[in-house]
Amino acid sequence: MNNAHVYDIAVAYRIYPGISKQPVIFGDDKWKLSELCLRSFRDSLGTLRAKIFVILDNCPSEYKALFTKYFAEKDIVFIEQNGIGNARTFALQIMLLLEQNDSEYIYFAEDDYFYLPNQFSAAIGFMKECKTEFITLYDHLDSYTLDIHNHTEKIAVSHGKHWRTTGSTCLTFLTTKTALRATKRVFATYSKKNYDASIWFALTKRNVLNPLKILASINSMQMVKLYGKAWLFCSTTILFGKKRTLWNPIPAGCTHIENGGLAPNIDWQSEFQKSQENLS
């Protein structure tokens, strides 16, 4: 049997025991936060067969039990690290997902995202149907608040959802081994202190080749840094690389749980409550 067809998706899920930024729920309890997010992720996979590579970055031993509670042991590979941090665990995700032969469809997962049920089948179905390269299930608020996203987008309808192109997202996303192999050098610049948004701007070429658009959207030092790092680390990709497409569903299929960063038009507090009731 060809191992590439054993699983529908291969996931590299990185987790650490500290709390990042300000979660809107369980802000002082990473264990409860981790379980809430992991349970929602499992439910979002639905009936898909998933291979899970779990990067435990300085996690206590009980975090393994958290994953074996929701996934079969035969489907999990644990990779323990001694506090190597965000950039190096992302680099490890790239390596693991490129080296595995369990699935062409791959997912980069972080531990602070909450998912709605049964989202991945539609996302993979859309990717197959429309030959898209990158999908984020997160409808980022930046798409509505930053001038750089004041841009004509493409809209598609597939698998019961509306999908829209976007210029950037975070480092939780769906792609294929083929697309990752072609863009791995760009993603690798994150380990050199490039920004995630700058990486996506270089790949999607969102306004980075239009001086007037750049000037119009520079309204803060943060935007100056975003454009600057895109050009500093990825100038060859911007000038000569293929323009990549990044899509997200509307409304979102998941949200980053940072305070002030919830995806719009969904009552997330109600979704958190329903998930907690299921846990109890």
N, C-alpha and C positions, 0 to 999 in steps of 0.2 A: 504493500500500500504506500502511496506517495504521502509523506508526512505533511506536505503543504496543504493537503485537503482534510486533515484530521480535525482542524479547528476552523471556525468561522472568523475568528479574530484573535490576535495576540496582543496582550496588554502589558505595558511596563508601568507599574503602579508604585510611585515613590511616596514614602511616608516617614515622618520623624515625630518624636514625642512632644516637641515644643509647639506653641501656638503662634501663628504668624498673623501679624496685623491685628485687626479687631473683628472676629467673627460675630455674626448677628445672633448666634445661638451657641450655647456651651462655651462662652468666651473664656472660662476659667477651668475647663475640663476637656483636655485633648482626647482622652479615652472615649468619652461619650460622643464627642464631635467626630472622631474617627469612625466609630461604629455607625453613627447616623449616615455619614457620607458613603461608607463602604456598602452598607445595606442598600442604600438607594442606587448605587452603581450596579450591584448585582441584579436588582429588580429592573434596571434600565436595559440590561443585556437581554432580558426576556429568555427566549429559548435558544439563543445563540450559544454555540460551544466556544468557550473562551480559555485560552492558555494565559495564565497570569504569572508574570515575573514580578515578584514583590521585592522592592529595594527598601530594606529596613535600615534607615540611617540613624544609628545609635539608639535603636528602640529596645525597650525591655523585652524579655522573652515572651511575655504574654501577648505581644502583638501578633505573633505567629498564630496563636489560637483564635485571634479575631478573624484572620483570613480563612482558617480551616473551618470556622463556624459557617461561613457563607459559600465556600468553594471546596470542591473535592480535592483531597491531597494530591491525587494523581495529576491534577490540572495546575498545580502551583509549583513554582520554583522560587525559593527564598534566596536572596542575595543580601548578606549582612555587611554593613559598613560601619565604620567607627567615627561617625560625625563628619563626613567629608563635605557636607553642605550642598546648597542648591545647584550651583553650576556643575559640580562634578557628578551629582546624581543624574542631572539631565544628560550629561555626556554618556553616562552609563546606560541610560535608557536608549540612546541612539545606537550604541554598540549592541545591546541585547536584542533590540528589534531588528537590526540588520542581520545579525548572525543566526537568529532562529529560523527554522524552516516549517513552522507550524501553520502559518497563515500569511497570505499576501496582504491582508488588511490588518493594520496595526494601530494601536492607540497609546498615546502618551497621557498618563493620568497622574494628577496631583491629589493630595489627601484632603483638600479643602473645597471640594465641589460637591454639590447636592444635585441629584438627577431625578427627573420624572421617570415613571415606569415605561419600559418598552420603547426606548428611543433609538437604539442602535440598529435594529433591523431596517428602519426607514432610512437611516443615514447611510448604511452600507448599500442599500437598494438604490438610493439616489446616486451614490458614487459610481455604482456599476452602470446605471442607466444613462447618466449624463457624462460619464468619464471625467468626473471632477477629481482633483488631486488632493485637496485639503478641505476638511470640514471641522468646524467647531460647533458644538451643541450649545455654546454660550452666546447669547445675544448681548454683546458687551455695551455698557452704557456709553463708552467712548464714541460709539457709532452715532450717537445722538447729541453729543456735547462738544466734540472737537471739530474745529473747522476743516481739518484735513479729511474728514469723512463727509464733507459737503460735496458729494460726488454722485454722478449718475450710476446707479447700480443695476445689475441684471436680476430679474426675478424668474424663478421657475417653480412649477408645481409638480410634485412627485411624491408618491407613496403617502398621500393624504396630508401633505404639508406644503407650506410655502417656504421657499428657500431664497436667500438673497446673498449676493456677493458682498464682501466686506474687505477692508484694507488690512486689518490686523486683528490679533487676538492675543491670548496668553500662551502658555506652553502646555496646555491641555487640549489635544486635538487628535483627529482621525486622519490617517493617510494610508498610503500603500508602501510596501518595501521599495517598489520601483521609483516612486516619487521621492522617498527619503534618500535613497541611494544617489539620486541626481542632485539633491540639495543639501546633503549632509555637511558640506564645507561651510555653507551659510549658517546652518544651525549650530555648528561647532564654534562659531564666533561668540556664542553666549558664554563660553568658558573663558573668553578673553575680555569679559566685562561689557560685551555688547548688550543692548536692551532687547527684550523679546519683541516689543513693538517695532524697533528698528530693523530687526530681522525680517519681520513680516512686510514692512514697507519696501524693503529691498526685493523680496520675492514677488509681491503683488504689484510693485512699482507704483504704489499709490502716491501720485503727485510728485515723486522724487525727481522726475525729469523736467518738471515745469517750474521754472524760477518764479513766475508770477504766483502760482499756487503756493509755493513754499513761503514766499513773502506774506501772502494773505493769511496763511495759517499760523505763522509764528507770532504768537501773542504771549509767550512766556519763555523763560529760560529752559523749562522742561522740553518744549517743542524744539528749541534750538539744539538741545542735546540729542533728541530723538533723530532729527535729520542729520546732525553731525556724525553720530555713531553709525547711521546707515551708510553714509558715504565713506567714513573712515575704514570700516570693516568690510564693506560689501560693494565697493565701487565697481569692481569688475562685473559682478552680478547685475548691478543696476544698469550698467552701460551695454553689456553684451549678453546677459543671461536671458533665458526664456521667462516671459511673464507668467506667473503662476496664479491659479484661481483659488480663493478661499471663500467658502460658503458657510452660512449659518441658518438655522430654521427660525421662522417667526410664527408664533412666539418661541422662546428658547426651549431647549430640551434639558438644560441644566443651568445652574448658576454658580458663580463663585460666591462664597458665603461671607466675603468681606463686607463689613458695614459700609454702606454707601455704594456698593458694587453689585447689588442684586439686579438680575436681568428684569426688564420692564414687563408690565402687563400680565403678571402672574402673582397670585396671592401666595407668596412663598411661606409666610407664617402658617397659613392653613396647611400647606404641603408638609412643612416640618412637623406640625401637630399630628397629621395622619400617619406619618412615618414613625413618630415616637409611639403612637398607639399600637402600631403593628409590632414594634420592638418589645413593648411591655406585654 
